[in-house]
Amino acid sequence: MGLEIDLSDRVVLVTGGVRGVGAGISREFLAAGATVVVCARREPETPVSYEGRQAHFLPCDVRDAEAVRALVDTVVATHGRLDHAVNNAGGAPFAPAATASVNFHTKILELNLMSALWVSQAANAVMQEQPEGGSIVMISSLSGHRPSPGTAAYGAAKAGVDSLTQSLAMEWAPKVRVNSLIVGPVETELSELHYGDRAGIDAVASTIPLGRLAKPEDVGRVAVFLASPLASYVSGAMVQVHGGGERPPFLAVSTAGNGTSGNSTASTGEQQRA
């Protein structure tokens, strides 16, 4: 019999779990049989569902620590437990760091870093009292591991999320495991806002070694794995979900191997794809 993930007796909270990557994560947990609670500031027009099973929606502004505590209390009061939390809520519009307001930068940090701490604190308080503990998955970004022009505060926040992951994994072991997913470009209903038209999306996809942007379910499946017993010895990890990474910019301008230099250390195929 092959390995299977069955979370049918588990309760999962996915922040920002009503659209885009968050909805993909929620659907994959539903597919694994879990009871899924999603939160956002506004209820979605269409409930998140999978093959007739539906996620439970609760309103919450995760930047508000008191609201987060009330959210987790409601989850436990309703479902009796909280086994896994996925800190997915986040994002940032383009804004030059030099001219963006103090309020703008503050809100970006609150949404992308502090909310993950508030949710993790509240979830940990419950999980530490459960016989089987629990797990927390942070949704981070490549933006926290390379320059992020136009979204500097977002990139800094995501770098903070990955640092937070390692610290909490050490503080809260052995009852609670904490891991993060370092996510690259994902194709969602909002992709055209980031990359332009279909041609722009395809152009970005061509820079990724696996030849496409991630789909929300790609991220969701890795989150489900990290929450499952299959990952029971994985904690403090930062798992890269980026299709092979980003090609170094120097490859696009290097003359090695293209006939203009005697240095042929780079392959012609590599030059053509860069």
C-alpha angles and dihedrals in degrees: 000000000000127000113278135185114222116175095163093129095045134095118216131190117204115187115213085011099148104083144014116001091353093057090048090053091048093051093051091053089049088051089054089055099253126145101245127203116189127191136194136145091261130034113245120247089234119038117238107252145160124203093334097318116113134204117237114241126216123175116236140152099217091200087073110079093199091051090050093053090050089049094054091044089054093049091052094043091051102039103022097236147026116222104167137020125194115199099208103139111113148090141140138220120232112275129155109245093225095060106027112111127251089246091053094052091045093053092048091053092045093051099042103034115013094046089057089054094048094049092044092050093051093044093047092054088060098039095051088062095050118091092231096039114209146238139252126207121197119204104218132168145230084244088078092058104046136026113302106195112189091018101053097143090048092052091048090049092051091049086053091051091057092048089048090051093059094045095048092045089058096041097047101040138149097026098041128041119204125194138159136217116219100210127198127198113330127194109231138146087280098051095107090059089060103034106022122235129351090282090055092050091049091049091054090047090055090063092059116088093227089053101238144062117260119265119227090249091057088063092041094055093054090048090052090050092052091050093048131087088253087075096043091128096044116098134141089023127143107208116198113224100178109114094254101322138270120309112245109253093230090070090066093058102031115114094203113126097004098098099262096089138042089228108094101171093122120067122243089236091057091052093050093050095046 
